[in-house]
């Protein structure tokens, strides 16, 4: 949950991370963390899709009003309930793994929307050239992809070489 919570940085908080979406840890911990976080992000993406599918079936009426009670007694509520069930299940599974409401909210609002078109590979592990003091553990960054990616620059096209035209004073055959 600490990696997910680094997405939102409070500039006035002195303990907030310097770079959003990045933590520093040891290399073995980073390798253990990657599949865990990627499964949670995939779960959140599925939950967001289910929420979007259930949105048209819902109602905008305030709870316990006559309009809301009529919707609740109708067939639309049954359809909405069936459509929203996978989203609720995804949120409950994610909460059971994260155990943090703030991280869960960030996961479903920011992270899932950010990676909605990506099919995996949400994290990058970058080895650092230094070791931790005390036990010489190899350090690494764990960060979300897409924010600090290198921009691929296009090369300038190669100049077109035009063959020199034969001079006009050469004898014609």
C-alpha positions as CSV (number, residue, x, y, z in Angstrom):
1,X,0.0,0.0,0.0
2,X,2.9,2.4,0.5
3,X,3.8,2.3,-3.2
4,X,0.2,3.0,-4.2
5,X,-0.1,5.8,-1.6
6,X,2.9,7.6,-3.2
7,X,0.8,8.4,-6.3
8,X,-0.7,11.4,-4.5
9,X,1.9,13.7,-3.1
10,X,1.1,16.5,-0.6
11,X,3.7,19.3,-1.3
12,X,3.2,20.7,2.2
13,X,3.9,17.3,3.9
14,X,7.6,17.0,4.7
15,X,7.5,13.2,4.9
16,X,6.0,12.8,1.4
17,X,8.1,11.1,-1.2
18,X,10.2,13.2,-3.7
19,X,9.0,11.3,-6.7
20,X,5.4,10.2,-7.2
21,X,4.8,6.5,-7.7
22,X,8.3,5.4,-6.7
23,X,9.7,3.7,-3.6
24,X,13.3,2.5,-2.7
25,X,13.7,-0.9,-1.3
26,X,16.0,-3.9,-1.6
27,X,16.1,-5.9,-4.8
28,X,14.7,-9.1,-3.4
29,X,11.7,-7.2,-1.8
30,X,11.1,-5.4,-5.1
31,X,11.0,-8.7,-7.0
32,X,8.5,-10.1,-4.5
33,X,6.4,-7.0,-4.6
34,X,5.9,-6.8,-8.4
35,X,3.5,-9.8,-9.0
36,X,1.5,-8.8,-5.9
37,X,0.9,-5.2,-7.0
38,X,0.3,-6.2,-10.6
39,X,-2.5,-8.6,-9.6
40,X,-4.1,-5.9,-7.4
41,X,-4.0,-3.4,-10.3
42,X,-5.6,-6.0,-12.7
43,X,-8.3,-6.6,-10.1
44,X,-9.0,-2.9,-9.8
45,X,-9.2,-2.5,-13.6
46,X,-11.9,-5.3,-13.7
47,X,-13.7,-3.6,-10.8
48,X,-13.8,-0.2,-12.6
49,X,-15.1,-1.8,-15.8
50,X,-17.9,-3.4,-13.7
51,X,-18.7,-0.1,-12.1
52,X,-19.0,1.6,-15.5
53,X,-21.3,-1.1,-16.8
54,X,-23.6,-0.8,-13.7
55,X,-23.7,3.1,-13.8
56,X,-26.5,3.3,-16.5
57,X,-28.7,0.9,-14.5
58,X,-28.4,3.0,-11.2
59,X,-30.6,5.9,-10.0
60,X,-29.8,9.4,-9.1
61,X,-32.6,9.6,-6.6
62,X,-31.8,10.3,-2.9
63,X,-31.9,7.2,-0.7
64,X,-35.3,6.4,0.9
65,X,-37.3,8.8,-1.3
66,X,-40.4,7.6,-3.2
67,X,-38.5,7.5,-6.5
68,X,-35.6,5.5,-4.9
69,X,-38.1,3.0,-3.3
70,X,-39.8,2.5,-6.7
71,X,-36.4,1.9,-8.3
72,X,-35.5,-0.5,-5.6
73,X,-38.7,-2.5,-6.1
74,X,-38.3,-2.6,-9.8
75,X,-36.5,-5.0,-12.1
76,X,-33.8,-2.3,-12.7
77,X,-32.5,-2.7,-9.2
78,X,-32.1,-6.5,-9.8
79,X,-30.1,-5.8,-13.0
80,X,-28.0,-3.1,-11.3
81,X,-27.3,-5.4,-8.3
82,X,-26.1,-8.2,-10.7
83,X,-24.0,-5.7,-12.6
84,X,-22.4,-4.0,-9.6
85,X,-21.6,-7.3,-7.7
86,X,-18.2,-7.9,-9.5
87,X,-17.1,-4.4,-8.6
88,X,-18.0,-4.8,-5.0
89,X,-16.2,-8.2,-5.0
90,X,-13.1,-6.6,-6.5
91,X,-13.1,-3.8,-3.9
92,X,-13.4,-6.3,-1.1
93,X,-10.6,-8.5,-2.4
94,X,-8.3,-5.5,-2.9
95,X,-9.1,-4.3,0.6
96,X,-8.4,-7.7,2.1
97,X,-4.9,-7.5,0.5
98,X,-4.1,-3.8,1.1
99,X,-5.9,-3.2,4.5
100,X,-5.9,0.6,3.8
101,X,-8.9,2.6,2.7
102,X,-6.8,5.5,1.3
103,X,-4.7,3.1,-0.8
104,X,-7.9,1.4,-2.0
105,X,-9.4,4.7,-3.1
106,X,-6.2,5.7,-4.9
107,X,-6.0,2.3,-6.6
108,X,-9.6,2.4,-8.0
109,X,-9.7,6.1,-9.0
110,X,-6.2,6.9,-10.1
111,X,-4.2,3.8,-10.8
112,X,-6.9,1.7,-12.5
113,X,-7.8,4.6,-14.8
114,X,-4.2,5.2,-15.7
115,X,-3.5,1.6,-16.8
116,X,-6.9,0.9,-18.3
117,X,-5.5,0.3,-21.8
118,X,-2.3,-1.5,-20.6
119,X,-2.4,-5.4,-20.4
120,X,0.2,-5.8,-17.7
121,X,3.7,-4.7,-16.8
122,X,2.6,-1.9,-14.6
123,X,5.8,-1.8,-12.5
124,X,9.5,-1.2,-13.3
125,X,12.3,-2.3,-11.1
126,X,15.5,-0.3,-11.4
127,X,18.7,-1.5,-9.7
128,X,20.6,1.2,-7.9
129,X,24.4,1.3,-7.9
130,X,24.6,1.5,-4.2
131,X,24.0,-0.9,-1.3
132,X,22.3,-0.4,2.0
133,X,24.5,0.4,4.9
134,X,24.7,-2.2,7.6
135,X,23.9,-5.4,5.6
136,X,25.1,-4.4,2.0
137,X,21.6,-5.2,0.6
138,X,21.3,-4.3,-3.1
139,X,18.9,-1.4,-3.4
140,X,16.4,-0.8,-6.2
141,X,13.6,1.6,-7.2
142,X,10.1,0.2,-7.7
143,X,8.0,2.6,-9.8
144,X,4.9,2.7,-11.9
145,X,5.6,2.8,-15.7
146,X,4.6,5.7,-17.8
147,X,5.7,8.6,-15.7
148,X,9.5,8.5,-16.0
149,X,9.8,6.8,-19.4
150,X,12.4,7.9,-21.8
151,X,10.9,9.7,-24.7
152,X,11.9,8.1,-28.0
153,X,13.1,10.8,-30.3
154,X,12.8,10.4,-34.0
155,X,16.0,10.6,-36.0
156,X,16.2,13.2,-38.7
157,X,15.8,11.6,-42.1
158,X,19.0,10.7,-43.9
159,X,19.9,13.3,-46.5
160,X,18.9,12.3,-50.0
161,X,22.0,11.9,-52.2
162,X,21.2,12.8,-55.8
163,X,23.7,11.3,-58.3
164,X,25.6,14.0,-60.1
165,X,24.1,14.5,-63.6
166,X,26.4,13.8,-66.5
167,X,27.9,16.9,-67.7
168,X,26.6,18.3,-71.0
169,X,30.1,18.6,-72.6
170,X,30.6,14.8,-72.6
171,X,30.4,13.2,-76.1
172,X,27.1,11.6,-76.8
173,X,27.2,8.1,-78.2
